[in-house]
Amino acid sequence: MFAALSSTATDTEIHTIGRRVGGTVYTADPENGGREMAFSSVVIAKDSDALESVCDVALFEVDVRQIRHQPRTWDVGQPTPGVVAVFGMVGRPDLTHGEVDDHWRDIHAPLALAHHPGMWHYHQVSVSEVVKGRAYDGIALCAFASQYDLRQRFFTNDESRRIIRDDVSQFCDTTNSPRRVLMTEYRYNPRQG
């Protein structure tokens, strides 16, 4: 699988490619409130050649881990209900990519499931190779059924917030990782539940 990040591709370009290759498309949500975004769209698909025109930020070879998966009950190509908080993740420089990825998968994922009560869908997009552009170790796709769930149910309580913050600092370079981008997801693969 491959993931392309863009800051210049139009929604029409992104959706055309996503539809053609049966990929998953993420487009920036207006709820970002004018904050500067490291990228405004993400396309995940098997065809790296098709993604070349929409990877002005980066193109990665990736493994997608479904930690919690929300089966699709809506029509192919229609927006997934709710909102996706997309986090580009740069690992701590004193750790290898393997150490970062192992911690993210084995320690952080269970903590995220326990301390993000409103998160109904959680995929980890682990970067196995940077083909082009900025180097990330991964992309977290944290989906919530509504803006309310994102705002009010991201954490169980202040202790949950502390636990997640402390754990993230164990594997993530929070200074060099970009700020989250709120996005809308579209799944174009009819076999993708």
N, C-alpha and C positions, 0 to 999 in steps of 0.2 A: 504494500500500500504506500501511497505517497500523500503528502499534505503540502498544499501551496498556500502561502500567505501573501496577500496583496494589500496595498494601500491606494492603488490607483485604478484597479479594474472596476468597471461599472457593474451594477446589479444585473443588467442584461447579459453582459459577458459571463459573469459568474454562473448565472442560472443556465445559460445556453450550454456551457461546458458541463455543468453538473448533470443536466438532462441527457446530454449526448453520451456521457461515460457512466451513467448510473451511479453517480457519487453522492456525497453528502455535502451540502453547502451551508455556510454560516455567513450571514451578512450583519453588519453593525446595526444595532438598535438605536433609534433616536433617543432613548433613555440614557445614553452616555453623557448627556448634558453638556455637550461642547468640549469635553475633556479631550486632550490630545491622545490619539490612539496609535499604538505601534503598528497596527494592521486594521483593516476595515472589512476584510473577508478572508474566509478559509474554505478551501475545497479539499476534500479527502476522497481519493479514488485510486484505482489500480493503474491507470494509464498516465505515466509521468509525462509523456510527450504532449498529451492534451493539456496538461497543466502549465506548460512552459510559458504561455502567454499571460498567465495570471499569477506569476510568482515573483513580482518585483521586490518583495521583502525577503522571501525565502522559499526554498523547495527542499523538502525532507523526505527521505525514505523512513517509513514509520511502521510500528506495530500498534494496533489499536486494542487496548484491553477494556473489555466491558466489565466494569466493576459492579455497576447497577444499571440495568438496561430497561428503559421504558418501551415496551412493544408498541409499534405503530398501529393505531386504530383509525387513523385519518388517511385520506387519499394520498397516493404518491405525489410528491411535488408540492403538496400543500404545506403551509408553515406548521411546524410542530407547535402545539400549544405551549404557552409560557415563554420563558426566557432562558438563555444559556449564558452563564458567566464563563468566559474563555480566558484562561490564564496561560500565557507563555511562560515557561519555566527554564531558567538558567541555573544549573547546579553550582554548588559551592566550588570555588577554584581549588580547594585543598582536597577534594574528593574526585575520584575517577567517575566517568559517566556510569560505569557499572555499579559503583557504590551508591551514586545518586538514585539510579533507577531502582535498585534493590530496595532501598529505604522507602522510596515513593510507593512502590508496589506492595511491599510486605508489611510496612509499619504505618505509613501515612494513610493508605487506602482504608484499612479497617477503622482508623481514627476518624476519617472523614465520614464514613457511614454512620458512626456512632454519634458524632457531634454536629452534623448538618441535617437536622430533622426534616427540613423542607425539600431537600434535594431528592428528586424522583428519578434522576438519570445521571450517571457518572461514568465517563469514559476517560481513560488515560491514554494519550497518544504519545507513545515513547519514540523518540527520535533515534533511529539506528544509524543514519548517515545524513550529514548535511550535504545536499547535492549542490545548493547554491544559496548564497545570502547569509543572513545573520544566524549564528549558532545558538540553538536552543537544545535543551536536553529533553524537553517534553512540552506537551500542551494539555492542560486539564480542561475538560468539558463538563461543567457542573450545571445541570439543568434543573429548573424549578418550574412548577406548574403555573405559577403566577408571579407577578411583580410583588404581591404581598408576601408570598412564601420566600422570595429572594430577600426582601427587606426585613421581614419580621421573624423568619424561621431559618435563616442561614446558620445561626448557632443556637444551641439549646439554651445557653445562658452565658454569663461572663466567664465562668470557669471553662466552658467549652471553647470560647474564643481564645483564652490563654493557652489551653492545651494544643489547639491547632497552631496558633502563632509560634509557640515554643517548638513544636515538632517541625514545622516548615523551616525554621532556622537551622535545623539539624542537617538539611540536605539541599536547601535552595539558597541561592544568592539573591536575597530580596532587594538589594540595591540595583542589580543589573537586570533583574527580570522585569519585563514590562508590566504596566498596570493592567488590570483586567479590562476586558472589552465585553459589553453586553451585546448579545447577538441573537438572531432568530435562525433556527435550524430548518432545513428543507432536505428531506430524504428522497432521492430520485431512483433508488434501486427497488423495484417492486418486490424482490425477495427479502429485502431488509425489513425485519420486523421492528 
